[in-house]
Amino acid sequence: MRLRFFFVLFLLSFSVSGQIINGRVYDANNNLINTANVLFKDAANTTLIQEFTPVKKGVFTISLKKSTLQSWSRYK
C-alpha cells in the first residue's frame, strides 16, 4: 500500500510540472536579435501568460507553468 502511494505521488509530480522553453530570436536576414520582447499566450483564449525582455544575443530560456502555449516575439 505504501509503495503504491509513493508511485502515484511520483506520477502526479510529472503531470503538474511546468515547461522550460529555450529559443533564439532572428530578424529577416537570419541575424540574432540583441533585444526583443517575448510573449507567451494561452492558445485557447489568447490571455497573456507571461511577457519578458531578457533576450541576450538572441537567446532566451524561460520556465512556465503547465499550459497550452502559443508564442511569438516582437522586435524592440
Secondary structure, DSSP 8 states (H G I E B T S, - for coil): -HHHHHHHHHHHHHHT--EEEEEE-B-TTS-B-SSEEEEEEETTT--EEEEE---BTTEEEEEE-S--EEEEEEE-
